[in-house]
Amino acid sequence: MIVADASWIIALRDPHDEHHGAAVTSNQKLGNEDVMLPSLTFAECLVSPAQMGVLDQAAEDLRAAFEITEGDKDAPLRWAALRASLGFGSPT
């Protein structure tokens, strides 16, 4: 099991990110290894989507691609929306 960092997930999902190529390469090398996102990391990955108004779709996409550790399923969405509403950008 791999525990993912937000910067890797963000780079993996954004083709314009300067680290996108390296993130894709490392993702390909994982093979069938499970990747887990802790709730806080999941929230960090959702800040930019919240700012762009696509929070729910981004959350659905991430949940389909990764194992998310969530006690309160909606907490990361609230955290991301709050951070986005306060004007804090993505942590990249």
Secondary structure, 3 states (H helix, E strand, C coil): CEECCHHHHHHHHCCCCCCHHHHHHHHHHCCCCCEEEEHHHHHHHCHHHHHHCCHHHHHHHHHHHCEEECCCCCHHHHHHHHHHHCCCCCCC
